Amino acid sequence: MTQQFDRSDSKVEVTGFEARYYDLLMNTITGGTYPFFIRRVVREMEIRPADSILLLGSGTGRNACLMNHYLSDQGRILGLDIGPEMLEQAHRRCRRFPQITFEKQRIDETLPYAESFDKVFIAFVLHGFVQEDRLRIIANAYRALRPGGEFIILDYNEFDPAKAPWLVRFAFKLECPLATDFALREWKPTLRAQGFDDFRSYPHYRGYVRLLAARKGKGN
Ligand SMILES: C[S@@+](CC[C@H](N)C(=O)[O-])C[C@H]1O[C@@H](n2cnc3c(N)ncnc32)[C@H](O)[C@@H]1O
């Protein structure tokens, strides 16, 4: 039987010290590999020069700045986040790039975008919500995408954390319980039920992390 969770189990709202030093913490936790990992992930996104990209839970702006290298003047990036420290860092870091903007906006509420983006990217955010909110976020991504556009999820892969090596088990003890719930689910059927298909998948960190890209059908 699956365990029941509620919103009080979530730790995805990053604030204070953790938010101010978020990038440094990620670099340290991953033994200095994070900058190389995230560059590879951005290459796997297959960004085209004129793409419009929506970032859900955009964080410190590190990802937006890396993606911007692949864009021409025709491309644009909109990042949505609610963390004041995250938004402040993102504004500061990306201020040289006029086609990148950030807005304070909850992503688990219905968003006002329809068929406006070629890619919607969400990194290490989706696992932190209860399933009902995850489905709302996925529906937001679907609506925001143009037909043929891709929803790109970078997050934990599908596995049973209780059966993983001790280091992974330890990491999941520090994570919120919702991360375990996320890893135990099968995501392709859920995405298919919401109208996505044509998946691309790239494992990272010995397969415990995955980039999963899902396309919005052209006929939908
Ligand atoms: C673990 S961090 C990941 C940040 C970024 N995606 C990255 O990979 O570097 C989670 C991010 O989601 C944001 N967040 C949490 N809940 C949110 C919500 N309901 N709406 C928008 N952003 C949210 C946090 O402020 C934080 O920036």
The ligand as an SDF file (V2000), in Angstrom:
LIG
                    3D

 27 29  0  0  0  0  0  0  0  0999 V2000
   15.5830   22.2740   -4.9760 C   0  0  0  0  0  0  0  0  0  0  0  0
   15.4140   23.8860   -5.6290 S   0  0  0  0  0  0  0  0  0  0  0  0
   15.8160   23.6410   -7.3420 C   0  0  0  0  0  0  0  0  0  0  0  0
   16.1780   24.9250   -8.0290 C   0  0  0  0  0  0  0  0  0  0  0  0
   16.5260   24.7930   -9.5250 C   0  0  0  0  0  0  0  0  0  0  0  0
   15.4450   24.1940  -10.2760 N   0  0  0  0  0  0  0  0  0  0  0  0
   17.7890   24.0130   -9.7210 C   0  0  0  0  0  0  0  0  0  0  0  0
   17.7350   22.8740  -10.1800 O   0  0  0  0  0  0  0  0  0  0  0  0
   18.8670   24.5660   -9.4240 O   0  0  0  0  0  0  0  0  0  0  0  0
   13.6400   24.0650   -5.6490 C   0  0  0  0  0  0  0  0  0  0  0  0
   13.1870   25.4120   -6.1850 C   0  0  0  0  0  0  0  0  0  0  0  0
   11.7750   25.4020   -6.3190 O   0  0  0  0  0  0  0  0  0  0  0  0
   11.2610   26.6290   -5.8280 C   0  0  0  0  0  0  0  0  0  0  0  0
    9.8700   26.3920   -5.4290 N   0  0  0  0  0  0  0  0  0  0  0  0
    9.4220   25.6110   -4.4100 C   0  0  0  0  0  0  0  0  0  0  0  0
    8.0830   25.5930   -4.3730 N   0  0  0  0  0  0  0  0  0  0  0  0
    7.6630   26.3950   -5.3850 C   0  0  0  0  0  0  0  0  0  0  0  0
    6.3780   26.7880   -5.8590 C   0  0  0  0  0  0  0  0  0  0  0  0
    5.2530   26.3430   -5.2890 N   0  0  0  0  0  0  0  0  0  0  0  0
    6.3100   27.6180   -6.9120 N   0  0  0  0  0  0  0  0  0  0  0  0
    7.4430   28.0760   -7.5170 C   0  0  0  0  0  0  0  0  0  0  0  0
    8.6930   27.7300   -7.1120 N   0  0  0  0  0  0  0  0  0  0  0  0
    8.7990   26.9020   -6.0600 C   0  0  0  0  0  0  0  0  0  0  0  0
   12.1950   26.9680   -4.6710 C   0  0  0  0  0  0  0  0  0  0  0  0
   12.1410   28.3270   -4.3040 O   0  0  0  0  0  0  0  0  0  0  0  0
   13.5350   26.5710   -5.2660 C   0  0  0  0  0  0  0  0  0  0  0  0
   14.1070   27.6000   -6.0050 O   0  0  0  0  0  0  0  0  0  0  0  0
  1  2  1  0
  2  3  1  0
  2 10  1  0
  3  4  1  0
  4  5  1  0
  5  6  1  0
  5  7  1  0
  7  8  2  0
  7  9  1  0
 10 11  1  0
 11 12  1  0
 11 26  1  0
 12 13  1  0
 13 14  1  0
 13 24  1  0
 14 15  1  0
 14 23  1  0
 15 16  2  0
 16 17  1  0
 17 18  1  0
 17 23  2  0
 18 19  1  0
 18 20  2  0
 20 21  1  0
 21 22  2  0
 22 23  1  0
 24 25  1  0
 24 26  1  0
 26 27  1  0
M  CHG  2   2   1   9  -1
M  END
$$$$
